[in-house]
Every structure is written in structure tokens, then in C-alpha cells.
Amino acid sequence: MKVFFLSLISILLQACSTSSETHIKQTELLALLDSEKTPIIIDVRSSREFNSGHIPHAQHIPFWQSFTSDALENNAKQDDLIIYCEHGPRAGVTKLAYSMAGFKNIRYLQGHMTSWRKAGLPMDR
């Protein structure tokens, strides 16, 4: 149990860091949105937050469903996943869940939705 909580804390801290290995820049994701290499984009915010505006092509999987959701069941474990929330912590919990499920290529959106919105980047409603 202690190892689980230490792992969780580590993942949450990683979600708030800005390392290029764990994050994708907004400009990089924007360039990928309409390309053949569009990653799987997962918005882990609440339904209300998602409906107020989200990144184009994003799937809505609230973070509290990440340990039980089979929404990603059909996706290959090698697919690129981009996870974001409003600020970072919920994305950290989700990354932990998908890492435990065997997904390998998981990154966070740098600055999460707060920065995306501030930059005036495209959103769907």
C-alpha cells in the first residue's frame, strides 16, 4: 500500500512538471490534430468542464472512471495518448491507471486546458 501511494505521488508530481519526455507542447498537439498521426486525446475533466469547451478530437473519460473504464480497450497499447485536465492532478491519476493497464506512450498536454484556453487555441463544444 505504501508503494502504491508513493507511486501515486510521483505520478501526480510528474503531471505538474514540464519535462519534454512527459509532456507535449500545445503547438505540437495543434499540428497533429488534423494529421494522419493524430494521437488519442483524453479529457479527464468533469462533464460540465468538457461541455464548456474541449480540444478538438478529445474523448471524454472523467478521471474517476479511469481505473474502471474500458473506453480505451480497443486502442493498441502502443498508441500515443495525450491526457489533460484543467491543471494537472487528475491527469496524473489517469496516467497511473493507463500505465497500470499497459499503455506505454502517455504524455500530458503542457499547461493542460488552462493554458490551451489562455492561448486562444481551437475548442469544440
C-alpha positions as CSV (number, residue, x, y, z in Angstrom):
1,M,0.0,0.0,0.0
2,K,2.9,2.4,0.8
3,V,4.4,1.7,-2.6
4,F,1.1,2.5,-4.3
5,F,0.8,5.9,-2.6
6,L,4.5,6.7,-3.3
7,S,3.8,5.8,-6.9
8,L,0.7,8.0,-7.0
9,I,2.5,10.9,-5.5
10,S,5.3,10.5,-8.1
11,I,2.8,10.4,-11.0
12,L,1.0,13.5,-9.7
13,L,4.2,15.5,-9.4
14,Q,5.1,14.4,-12.9
15,A,1.8,15.7,-14.2
16,C,2.6,19.1,-12.9
17,S,6.2,19.2,-14.2
18,T,7.2,20.4,-17.7
19,S,9.7,17.7,-18.9
20,S,9.6,17.3,-22.7
21,E,9.6,13.5,-22.2
22,T,6.3,13.5,-20.3
23,H,4.6,16.5,-22.0
24,I,3.6,17.6,-25.5
25,K,3.6,21.3,-26.3
26,Q,0.4,23.0,-27.3
27,T,1.9,23.9,-30.7
28,E,2.9,20.2,-31.3
29,L,-0.5,18.9,-30.5
30,L,-2.2,21.6,-32.6
31,A,-0.1,20.5,-35.6
32,L,-1.1,16.9,-35.0
33,L,-4.9,17.5,-34.7
34,D,-5.7,17.1,-38.4
35,S,-2.7,15.0,-39.5
36,E,-2.6,11.2,-40.0
37,K,-0.7,10.9,-36.8
38,T,-3.4,12.4,-34.5
39,P,-2.8,10.9,-31.1
40,I,-5.7,9.7,-28.8
41,I,-6.6,12.8,-26.8
42,I,-8.3,12.2,-23.5
43,D,-10.0,14.9,-21.5
44,V,-10.4,13.7,-17.9
45,R,-12.3,16.7,-16.6
46,S,-15.9,16.7,-15.4
47,S,-18.8,16.6,-17.9
48,R,-19.6,20.2,-17.2
49,E,-16.0,21.3,-17.8
50,F,-15.8,19.1,-21.0
51,N,-19.1,20.6,-22.3
52,S,-17.8,24.1,-21.7
53,G,-15.1,23.5,-24.3
54,H,-12.5,20.9,-25.1
55,I,-9.7,20.2,-27.5
56,P,-10.9,19.0,-30.9
57,H,-11.0,15.2,-31.3
58,A,-10.7,14.7,-27.5
59,Q,-12.5,11.7,-25.9
60,H,-14.2,12.5,-22.6
61,I,-13.3,10.0,-19.9
62,P,-13.6,11.5,-16.4
63,F,-10.6,10.7,-14.2
64,W,-12.7,8.9,-11.7
65,Q,-13.6,6.3,-14.4
66,S,-10.0,5.8,-15.4
67,F,-9.5,2.7,-13.2
68,T,-12.7,1.1,-14.4
69,S,-13.3,2.4,-17.9
70,D,-12.9,0.1,-20.9
71,A,-13.2,3.1,-23.3
72,L,-9.6,2.6,-24.4
73,E,-10.0,-1.2,-24.7
74,N,-9.9,-1.2,-28.5
75,N,-6.8,1.0,-28.7
76,A,-3.4,-0.6,-29.1
77,K,-1.2,-0.3,-26.1
78,Q,1.4,1.3,-28.3
79,D,-0.8,4.2,-29.4
80,D,0.1,7.7,-28.4
81,L,-2.1,9.0,-25.6
82,I,-2.3,12.7,-24.7
83,I,-4.1,13.2,-21.3
84,Y,-5.2,16.6,-20.0
85,C,-7.3,18.1,-17.3
86,E,-7.7,21.7,-16.1
87,H,-4.4,21.9,-14.2
88,G,-2.7,18.5,-14.0
89,P,-3.5,16.4,-10.9
90,R,-6.5,14.5,-12.4
91,A,-4.4,13.8,-15.5
92,G,-1.8,12.3,-13.2
93,V,-4.3,9.8,-11.7
94,T,-5.4,8.8,-15.2
95,K,-1.8,8.3,-16.4
96,L,-1.3,6.0,-13.4
97,A,-4.4,4.0,-14.3
98,Y,-3.4,3.6,-18.0
99,S,0.2,2.9,-17.2
100,M,-1.0,0.1,-14.9
101,A,-3.2,-1.2,-17.8
102,G,-0.2,-1.5,-20.0
103,F,-0.2,1.7,-22.1
104,K,3.3,2.9,-22.8
105,N,3.2,6.2,-24.8
106,I,1.4,8.5,-22.5
107,R,2.1,12.3,-22.3
108,Y,0.4,15.2,-20.7
109,L,-0.6,18.4,-22.5
110,Q,1.9,21.1,-21.3
111,G,-0.1,23.6,-19.3
112,H,-3.3,21.5,-19.6
113,M,-6.6,23.1,-20.6
114,T,-5.9,26.3,-18.7
115,S,-3.0,27.2,-21.0
116,W,-4.8,26.0,-24.1
117,R,-7.7,28.3,-23.4
118,K,-5.5,31.3,-22.5
119,A,-3.6,30.8,-25.8
120,G,-6.9,31.1,-27.7
121,L,-6.4,27.7,-29.4
122,P,-9.4,26.0,-31.1
123,M,-12.0,24.3,-28.9
124,D,-15.1,22.2,-29.6
125,R,-18.2,22.5,-27.6
